[in-house]
């Protein structure tokens, strides 16, 4: 089915992950919970290989993504790869449903501690409650080790499904409703100019997701929104009866727009706005300053979220490396990754530069930031780095 323009992007949905051993009933439970055949169900262990992501609208919960994962007790070389995919799904999870199918709960407790350390809400579930022997004994073991009362659920009998839904509603993070993209920068009636280069990177016939979401955010605030390409800034400003309160642009044309903007207008970029919207902007600002300490012996990691084919003017693969090497020297090593290919060990790098992350949910972006902080590696993002490299970091506005 073709997605409609009014659908909530997956990155803005509550991510609910189902975790457990192979054949613990994860897929059956998702199907029973949704009333749909979301996942393939089989009595053979290891039927689910790669995580299955299903976008849903659930009454009382709203827009969410249900994640069916491979069993975390998978074995062999392929099993290890599947567990790595499960780990990535765990990093994206806002609420974790942890399934217990027998009294050997060592692996489940390890994952319970993982989610607890990440401050991810957890719902323990005794799956297959219709066939598990000594279920009260298992309930007691879970309570003793986690302090939580496990829900008893049977996908076959459809029992415990309503209780699971209520538990999810109660555990929804209070701050899950995503904050405004533009924060406190503008309010009702304010004039905003969006400068959006339509170069080779711009998709044919449409705008990119950060632009669409920012326009919607501004319209929801009842702002007056004007849009122009970089070469039409002068004409756009001349047609306005007063300077716009805020100008939002693509980070790669920061310098050009800054030179043309009215003194009274604030300036920021889509990437900087999304850095605050989904990441840790103060940490990104500190990370940008690490550029001044780089040498030709340094290593930089550029982490893209999208898995797109490289283009001649690609900001992450072409423009940023050129600008960094122009500042530091041609010997600077720049490695580029995309999608969820994010190293566990980051200590080989002197700086990580993350894209705006419009395709990732906030939970996953924060997990990347947390890993960088724990390993003592500076981290920034495209917009903040470009503002620093062009010397206007202290002149851009943040929410």
Secondary structure as UniProt FT lines:
FT   TURN            5..6
FT   HELIX           10..12
FT   STRAND          14..19
FT   TURN            22..23
FT   HELIX           26..34
FT   TURN            45..46
FT   STRAND          52..58
FT   TURN            59..61
FT   STRAND          62..68
FT   TURN            72..73
FT   HELIX           76..92
FT   STRAND          95..100
FT   HELIX           106..117
FT   TURN            118..119
FT   STRAND          121..126
FT   TURN            129..131
FT   TURN            133..134
FT   HELIX           135..146
FT   STRAND          151..152
FT   TURN            155..158
FT   HELIX           161..171
FT   TURN            174..175
FT   TURN            181..184
FT   TURN            188..189
FT   STRAND          191..195
FT   TURN            200..201
FT   TURN            204..205
FT   HELIX           209..220
FT   TURN            221..222
FT   STRAND          224..228
FT   HELIX           230..232
FT   HELIX           233..238
FT   STRAND          246..249
FT   HELIX           251..253
FT   HELIX           254..260
FT   TURN            263..264
FT   STRAND          266..269
FT   HELIX           270..278
FT   HELIX           281..289
FT   HELIX           290..293
FT   TURN            296..297
FT   STRAND          299..303
FT   TURN            312..313
FT   HELIX           315..319
FT   HELIX           320..328
FT   TURN            330..331
FT   STRAND          333..337
FT   TURN            339..340
FT   TURN            347..348
FT   STRAND          351..354
FT   TURN            358..359
FT   HELIX           362..374
FT   TURN            375..376
FT   STRAND          379..381
FT   HELIX           382..389
FT   TURN            390..391
FT   HELIX           393..395
//
